[in-house]
Amino acid sequence: MSDAPEPYDLDFEKPAPVARPVPAPAPGLPRPVPARAPGFPQPAPAPAAAPVVMAQRVTTFSDRKPTCAACNQAIADAYYSAGKKIICPQCHAQITGSGAGATTVRIFKAIGLGTVAGIIGAAIWWGVRHGTDREFGLVALLVGVLVGAAVRLGSGNRGGVGYQIMAVVLTYLAVAANYTPDAYRGLMKGYESANSSAATAQPTGAAQPESGEPSTALKVVFVVIAFVFSLILPIKMLPANIIGVVIIAIALWEAWKINMGGISSIAGPFSLRAARAPA
């Protein structure tokens, strides 16, 4: 039997593996899963989060509930367009006054108010012209504004080409009325001069004619003739009095401008159902 010692068991315990740190990923790249040492279970990768999609409602014309700009009530189907606003049929009927005979009443009312304003403007123009012996563009502007505003008021704020023409015609008649007294005075002087010449030509002892004062009927005829002559007076001013013609043009333009647009610019009727129909 050998006395040699038995060999020792050198099976030492193995140290536990140490996981190495994983460097941080670059911005914008997915983070890698850290590796585990052999013998350790690998963790399951976390499922990617599903992107959250927010539902967005697309508003179309059919989703809107338009309201009337006048009464703020919802419009069911038919509507009228007034510039960038819409109005319902009920408010359209009230605004436009589409009842029987309403248009005729508005026309006569506009003519009446425009005529009164024209007479007032002509009197002011004549008074200023005779008081200063000059033509002022500001007075012409006043006459155009007076007549244009009166027509606009009488028409119920309708405006439009028809009332613009009416305002221009009434303004021009006011201009003629402004010059009518001057033309009438010229006719009277001519009549008196003619009567004086006839009286002078009578032989001595002959019956002298009665007073040179014309009769009332003749005076009315003179007024009509003077007014007609005043209508063509602006044309007779050319080319000697360009400034006077320009002043008259200012009055006409103001009357035209005031009656632009208005309720007559309302268009329709239109249908919401037709607008909702797919193209």
Secondary structure as GFF3:
##gff-version 3
##sequence-region A 1 279
A	DSSP	beta_strand	78	82	.	.	.	ID=ss1
A	DSSP	beta_strand	85	87	.	.	.	ID=ss2
A	DSSP	alpha_helix	89	96	.	.	.	ID=ss3
A	DSSP	alpha_helix	102	132	.	.	.	ID=ss4
A	DSSP	alpha_helix	137	154	.	.	.	ID=ss5
A	DSSP	alpha_helix	161	201	.	.	.	ID=ss6
A	DSSP	alpha_helix	216	231	.	.	.	ID=ss7
A	DSSP	alpha_helix	233	237	.	.	.	ID=ss8
A	DSSP	alpha_helix	242	258	.	.	.	ID=ss9
A	DSSP	three_ten_helix	263	265	.	.	.	ID=ss10
A	DSSP	beta_strand	267	271	.	.	.	ID=ss11
A	DSSP	alpha_helix	272	276	.	.	.	ID=ss12
###
